[in-house]
Amino acid sequence: MKYSIGYQLPDGYDSTYSLCCDYREHISDVYFSWANERGGRMPLCSDDEESAEETGAFQLEELREIRKLGISLTLLFNANCYGEDANSTKLAQKYVDLCEYLKKEADISSVTTTSPFIAKNLKKAFGKDIIIKASVNMRIGTPHAIDQLSEYFDGFYMAKELNRDLCAIKAMKEYCESCGKTLHILANSGCLSFCAFQTYHDNLVAHHRYMQKSDERFPSPCWEYLHGLDENEALAKIIASNWIRPEDVKNYEPYFDEMKLATRMHSSPRRVISAYARGRFSGNLLDLFEPSYSTLFCGTVLDNRLVPEDFFENTNGCGKKCHTCAYCKNVVKKIKCKY
């Protein structure tokens, strides 16, 4: 399995370029948002013109070096909302121009977006020269949804809720192949299954720069919900979510050549990439996801080494009938440790 990893600006300890060098045989793609553009995560820099130009210049230099390693580049336009410009000629032309620039300067090969409007305009401008993929945040989970969007997109990240249902994945894969499309998957999202807060949270992120600061104590709305539960119950909700263990990646190889790893905002992307590259992880499961839940459950570890051998078998295609099943609750009891 190859992996698509998220771009972070370098810090004093590591960089995306260094990760690509060290795990070159495992990394096939780097996805990135551009400088101060709004997206599915916080922008890389502030909104002022000087900061955007400086960040963009530095980012471009590193992306060029990554491309020289033979690793493809994917540009993200995956905000949940683009405000009053969402359906405007102004927005369309802005992103066509940015794609032209980055195609020329960094040889980007694809764009992932949440916006059918952006996808339609990029497809019109670039045809087959740039591959257009539908973001995982569009929650595409059926062949019917793919059919609705097939005019605009070449590939589809499927809804995270399908990650543990190989029968559904097989059906989606076969449908994509029948209509000349590709299917893609995100491996380590920390989002809860069918999270009722996702659309609201995605909108908060898209508008973060323009909002007044609040006194909210949690970084995302679902954390407040989890914090209000008994700890074991909250941890069972996380265990029952959508993430895929590095040890279970082999089960997905008949359907995917590449998995996307959520690392754009992760505090230790090297830890995540190393785990999936090796196909095993000996640490705290709470550190493997983005977002990481370690700070929400301080003093608690879910030891991946203790996960039962039948975990994949029991969670694949289980139907998410958690209200009548205690399997994930029992897993928590087996792997939870205190320090």
Backbone torsions as a table, in degrees:
resi	resn	phi	psi	omega
1	MET	NA	136.2	172.0
2	LYS	-99.9	163.5	-176.5
3	TYR	-131.3	143.6	171.1
4	SER	-102.0	123.7	-176.1
5	ILE	-115.1	156.6	-178.0
6	GLY	-88.2	144.4	-179.0
7	TYR	-82.7	133.1	168.9
8	GLN	-123.0	147.8	169.9
9	LEU	-64.4	144.9	-178.8
10	PRO	-63.9	150.9	169.7
11	ASP	-117.6	-164.9	-177.1
12	GLY	-74.3	-5.9	-173.5
13	TYR	-117.9	-28.9	-171.8
14	ASP	-155.7	168.9	177.2
15	SER	-152.9	159.5	177.4
16	THR	-63.2	-37.8	178.2
17	TYR	-61.3	-44.1	178.6
18	SER	-61.7	-40.7	177.6
19	LEU	-62.5	-41.2	179.2
20	CYS	-65.0	-38.0	177.2
21	CYS	-65.9	-44.9	-174.9
22	ASP	-73.2	-29.2	-178.1
23	TYR	-121.0	36.2	-173.4
24	ARG	-56.5	-39.0	-177.2
25	GLU	-72.1	-14.1	-178.2
26	HIS	-106.2	-18.5	-174.8
27	ILE	-101.9	123.9	-179.8
28	SER	-107.9	-17.5	-172.9
29	ASP	-155.0	148.5	170.8
30	VAL	-123.0	124.6	177.1
31	TYR	-103.8	146.3	-172.7
32	PHE	-153.4	149.5	167.0
33	SER	-96.8	158.6	-173.9
34	TRP	-99.6	117.0	170.3
35	ALA	42.8	-108.1	-172.6
36	ASN	-102.0	14.6	-179.4
37	GLU	-71.2	141.8	176.0
38	ARG	-70.7	150.2	-177.4
39	GLY	-162.2	-158.5	-179.4
40	GLY	-81.5	-4.1	174.4
41	ARG	-134.1	176.3	178.7
42	MET	-63.8	144.6	177.5
43	PRO	-61.0	155.6	-178.7
44	LEU	-71.3	-22.5	-177.6
45	CYS	-149.8	175.7	179.1
46	SER	-72.0	173.2	-171.5
47	ASP	-84.8	-9.4	-176.2
48	ASP	-71.7	150.9	-172.2
49	GLU	-61.4	-40.6	-177.8
50	GLU	-64.2	-44.7	179.4
51	SER	-64.1	-41.2	-179.8
52	ALA	-64.1	-42.9	179.8
53	GLU	-65.7	-43.3	-179.9
54	GLU	-64.4	-46.0	179.9
55	THR	-64.8	-43.5	-179.8
56	GLY	-61.1	-40.9	179.8
57	ALA	-65.1	-44.2	179.0
58	PHE	-65.9	-44.4	-178.7
59	GLN	-60.8	-43.7	-178.9
60	LEU	-60.9	-41.1	179.8
61	GLU	-61.4	-44.6	-179.3
62	GLU	-69.3	-39.3	179.0
63	LEU	-62.8	-37.5	176.9
64	ARG	-61.7	-40.8	179.5
65	GLU	-67.8	-37.6	177.2
66	ILE	-64.6	-41.2	-179.8
67	ARG	-63.4	-33.7	178.8
68	LYS	-64.8	-20.7	177.8
69	LEU	-78.4	-2.4	-177.8
70	GLY	87.1	14.0	-179.9
71	ILE	-96.5	130.9	-178.9
72	SER	-75.9	162.6	-177.3
73	LEU	-124.3	133.4	179.8
74	THR	-122.4	123.1	178.8
75	LEU	-88.8	137.6	-179.0
76	LEU	-103.5	128.8	164.5
77	PHE	-124.3	69.6	-167.8
78	ASN	-118.8	29.4	171.1
79	ALA	-66.4	151.6	178.0
80	ASN	-79.0	-17.6	-179.3
81	CYS	-151.7	140.2	176.2
82	TYR	-116.1	24.9	173.2
83	GLY	61.8	-147.8	-174.8
84	GLU	-69.2	-14.4	179.5
85	ASP	-92.5	4.2	-168.4
86	ALA	-55.3	-30.5	-176.2
87	ASN	-124.0	30.8	-170.9
88	SER	-103.8	153.8	173.3
89	THR	-60.9	-34.4	179.5
90	LYS	-59.9	-47.9	-179.4
91	LEU	-66.0	-43.6	-179.4
92	ALA	-59.5	-46.9	-178.0
93	GLN	-67.4	-36.9	178.2
94	LYS	-58.1	-45.5	-175.9
95	TYR	-80.7	-27.6	170.9
96	VAL	-63.9	-44.3	179.5
97	ASP	-63.6	-41.9	180.0
98	LEU	-65.4	-39.9	177.5
99	CYS	-64.8	-41.2	177.5
100	GLU	-60.3	-43.0	-179.4
101	TYR	-64.0	-47.7	-176.9
102	LEU	-76.3	-25.2	172.2
103	LYS	-65.6	-43.4	-179.5
104	LYS	-71.8	-43.5	-171.1
105	GLU	-88.9	-26.3	-175.8
106	ALA	-131.9	-1.1	178.1
107	ASP	58.8	48.1	174.3
108	ILE	-62.5	147.7	-178.6
109	SER	-113.0	-17.8	-177.3
110	SER	-152.0	163.1	175.6
111	VAL	-130.5	136.6	171.9
112	THR	-113.7	128.4	-176.2
113	THR	-140.8	155.2	173.0
114	THR	-92.2	-7.9	-169.9
115	SER	-105.4	113.0	173.0
116	PRO	-59.6	-30.5	178.7
117	PHE	-65.4	-46.9	177.0
118	ILE	-63.3	-44.3	-179.9
119	ALA	-58.6	-44.2	-178.8
120	LYS	-61.1	-42.5	-178.4
121	ASN	-73.5	-35.8	176.6
122	LEU	-69.3	-38.0	177.8
123	LYS	-63.7	-39.8	178.2
124	LYS	-65.0	-38.5	-176.1
125	ALA	-79.1	-35.6	-169.9
126	PHE	-116.6	-13.6	-179.9
127	GLY	56.6	-125.0	-178.7
128	LYS	-89.6	0.6	-177.8
129	ASP	-72.1	-26.1	175.6
130	ILE	-130.3	127.5	178.8
131	ILE	-78.9	130.8	-178.6
132	ILE	-108.9	122.2	-178.6
133	LYS	-117.2	145.1	176.9
134	ALA	-83.8	132.3	-177.1
135	SER	-67.1	151.2	174.9
136	VAL	-59.9	-26.0	-179.5
137	ASN	-73.0	-5.1	173.6
138	MET	-80.4	-10.8	175.5
139	ARG	58.8	45.1	-179.1
140	ILE	-79.6	117.7	-172.6
141	GLY	-131.4	6.3	-178.7
142	THR	-142.3	155.2	172.9
143	PRO	-57.9	-33.5	179.2
144	HIS	-60.9	-41.2	178.6
145	ALA	-64.6	-40.3	177.0
146	ILE	-61.8	-42.0	-180.0
147	ASP	-61.4	-39.5	179.4
148	GLN	-60.8	-33.8	-171.7
149	LEU	-107.0	4.6	-170.4
150	SER	-63.6	-24.1	180.0
151	GLU	-68.4	-27.4	-171.7
152	TYR	-103.7	-26.7	-171.7
153	PHE	-118.0	144.6	175.6
154	ASP	-93.7	-25.4	-178.3
155	GLY	-145.6	162.0	-174.1
156	PHE	-137.5	122.5	165.8
157	TYR	-77.9	121.8	-176.9
158	MET	-78.3	157.8	177.7
159	ALA	-54.5	137.8	-177.3
160	LYS	-58.4	-29.1	-177.0
161	GLU	-64.6	-13.3	177.6
162	LEU	-89.6	-5.5	-172.3
163	ASN	-56.1	-32.1	-177.5
164	ARG	-107.5	34.7	178.6
165	ASP	-137.4	87.1	-175.7
166	LEU	-63.8	-29.0	177.2
167	CYS	-65.2	-43.9	177.8
168	ALA	-66.5	-39.9	178.6
169	ILE	-62.0	-43.5	179.4
170	LYS	-59.4	-43.6	-179.8
171	ALA	-65.3	-42.1	178.7
172	MET	-65.5	-42.1	179.5
173	LYS	-61.6	-47.8	-179.1
174	GLU	-62.7	-38.0	179.5
175	TYR	-68.4	-42.7	178.3
176	CYS	-59.5	-44.8	-179.7
177	GLU	-64.0	-34.8	-178.5
178	SER	-67.7	-24.6	-179.2
179	CYS	-115.2	18.4	173.4
180	GLY	73.0	26.0	179.2
181	LYS	-110.8	169.5	177.4
182	THR	-117.8	151.0	179.8
183	LEU	-112.8	140.6	-175.1
184	HIS	-134.2	161.5	-172.4
185	ILE	-143.2	143.7	174.1
186	LEU	-106.1	126.4	-168.2
187	ALA	-88.4	-38.7	-164.2
188	ASN	-126.2	35.2	175.0
189	SER	-65.7	138.3	176.4
190	GLY	-88.5	2.6	-178.0
191	CYS	-64.8	144.4	175.9
192	LEU	-71.9	151.8	178.0
193	SER	-63.5	135.2	177.2
194	PHE	50.2	41.6	-174.3
195	CYS	-63.0	123.3	-179.1
196	ALA	-69.2	-16.7	-177.6
197	PHE	-91.8	-5.9	-167.7
198	GLN	-60.8	-49.6	-178.1
199	THR	-61.1	-43.9	178.4
200	TYR	-61.6	-45.8	-179.1
201	HIS	-64.4	-43.5	178.6
202	ASP	-61.0	-36.1	176.4
203	ASN	-68.5	-38.5	176.9
204	LEU	-59.8	-44.2	-179.6
205	VAL	-64.1	-43.3	-178.5
206	ALA	-62.6	-30.8	-176.7
207	HIS	-106.5	9.4	-172.0
208	HIS	-53.9	-41.8	-175.9
209	ARG	-63.7	-25.4	-172.6
210	TYR	-102.6	0.5	-175.2
211	MET	-96.3	152.5	172.6
212	GLN	-72.1	144.8	178.3
213	LYS	-67.0	142.6	179.6
214	SER	-116.9	176.7	179.5
215	ASP	-101.5	21.4	177.4
216	GLU	-60.4	134.7	-175.6
217	ARG	-92.3	-12.3	-177.5
218	PHE	-112.8	147.0	-176.7
219	PRO	-72.9	-19.1	176.7
220	SER	-146.4	151.9	-173.4
221	PRO	-59.9	-35.3	-176.9
222	CYS	-68.2	-21.4	178.2
223	TRP	-64.6	-36.3	177.9
224	GLU	-63.9	-40.3	176.4
225	TYR	-61.1	-48.7	-179.5
226	LEU	-63.8	-38.8	-179.1
227	HIS	-62.4	-28.7	-178.6
228	GLY	-81.4	-6.8	-179.5
229	LEU	-92.7	161.6	166.3
230	ASP	-56.8	142.6	-173.4
231	GLU	-58.1	-45.8	-179.4
232	ASN	-62.0	-37.8	178.6
233	GLU	-67.0	-42.2	178.9
234	ALA	-63.2	-43.3	179.5
235	LEU	-65.4	-34.0	176.7
236	ALA	-65.1	-35.6	176.0
237	LYS	-61.3	-39.8	179.8
238	ILE	-70.6	-43.9	178.0
239	ILE	-59.1	-35.3	-176.3
240	ALA	-84.3	9.4	-174.9
241	SER	-82.0	-140.0	-166.3
242	ASN	-112.7	-6.6	-172.2
243	TRP	-69.1	157.5	-179.0
244	ILE	-117.4	126.2	177.4
245	ARG	-66.9	144.8	174.3
246	PRO	-53.9	-35.3	-179.1
247	GLU	-67.1	-19.4	-176.1
248	ASP	-101.2	-0.2	-177.4
249	VAL	-57.7	-34.0	-178.2
250	LYS	-56.1	-28.5	-179.9
251	ASN	-69.5	-16.7	-175.9
252	TYR	-100.7	-5.4	-175.6
253	GLU	-63.5	-28.0	175.4
254	PRO	-67.4	-16.0	-173.1
255	TYR	-112.9	-22.3	-175.1
256	PHE	-137.8	141.4	171.8
257	ASP	-93.5	-18.3	-173.7
258	GLU	-143.8	141.2	171.6
259	MET	-118.3	143.1	175.3
260	LYS	-89.6	133.3	176.1
261	LEU	-109.0	130.5	177.4
262	ALA	-78.0	104.7	-178.0
263	THR	-137.1	4.4	-174.7
264	ARG	-64.3	-34.8	-178.0
265	MET	-117.9	8.5	-177.0
266	HIS	-72.8	141.0	-178.0
267	SER	-71.4	-21.1	179.8
268	SER	-142.0	73.6	-179.7
269	PRO	-60.3	-30.1	179.5
270	ARG	-61.7	-39.4	179.2
271	ARG	-61.4	-44.2	-179.0
272	VAL	-66.0	-49.5	-177.1
273	ILE	-63.2	-41.2	178.8
274	SER	-60.6	-42.9	-177.9
275	ALA	-62.4	-45.9	-178.1
276	TYR	-74.0	-33.9	177.9
277	ALA	-64.3	-38.5	-179.5
278	ARG	-82.9	-19.9	-178.2
279	GLY	76.9	21.7	177.2
280	ARG	-160.3	156.4	-177.4
281	PHE	-145.3	125.6	-176.4
282	SER	-107.1	16.3	-175.4
283	GLY	-109.5	-155.9	-178.5
284	ASN	-84.0	118.8	-179.7
285	LEU	-54.9	-31.1	-179.0
286	LEU	-63.8	-20.5	178.5
287	ASP	-88.1	-8.4	-174.0
288	LEU	-85.4	-23.2	-174.3
289	PHE	-91.2	162.2	164.9
290	GLU	-125.7	114.6	5.4
291	PRO	-76.1	148.3	174.1
292	SER	-75.7	141.8	-179.8
293	TYR	-100.9	9.3	-175.4
294	SER	-59.5	-39.4	-177.4
295	THR	-73.6	-23.7	178.6
296	LEU	-76.9	-29.9	-178.8
297	PHE	-119.1	58.4	-178.5
298	CYS	-59.2	133.8	179.9
299	GLY	88.2	-1.1	-179.5
300	THR	-117.4	137.0	176.8
301	VAL	-125.3	136.9	168.7
302	LEU	-105.3	102.0	-171.9
303	ASP	-77.0	110.3	-177.5
304	ASN	-61.9	-26.0	179.9
305	ARG	-66.0	-21.5	-176.6
306	LEU	-95.7	-1.0	-179.7
307	VAL	-62.3	131.8	-177.1
308	PRO	-60.0	148.9	-179.7
309	GLU	-62.9	-24.4	-178.1
310	ASP	-91.4	14.3	-175.1
311	PHE	-59.3	-51.9	-178.2
312	PHE	-63.3	-43.1	-179.5
313	GLU	-58.2	-39.8	-176.8
314	ASN	-82.4	-24.3	-177.9
315	THR	-99.4	-12.6	177.4
316	ASN	-80.1	118.3	177.5
317	GLY	69.8	25.3	-177.1
318	CYS	-75.0	-13.7	179.1
319	GLY	84.2	2.1	178.6
320	LYS	53.9	39.1	178.6
321	LYS	-90.9	58.4	-171.5
322	CYS	-63.9	-26.4	-178.6
323	HIS	-70.3	-15.3	178.6
324	THR	-118.2	8.9	-174.5
325	CYS	-130.0	140.7	-179.0
326	ALA	-113.9	11.1	-173.4
327	TYR	-59.1	-51.8	-176.8
328	CYS	-66.5	-31.8	175.3
329	LYS	-64.3	-39.0	178.3
330	ASN	-70.8	-33.7	175.6
331	VAL	-61.8	-43.3	178.3
332	VAL	-56.5	-44.9	-179.3
333	LYS	-61.6	-31.8	-178.0
334	LYS	-80.3	-31.0	-171.3
335	ILE	-110.8	-6.9	-178.1
336	LYS	-76.9	131.1	177.2
337	CYS	-131.9	154.7	176.6
338	LYS	-114.8	147.1	175.5
339	TYR	-134.9	NA	NA
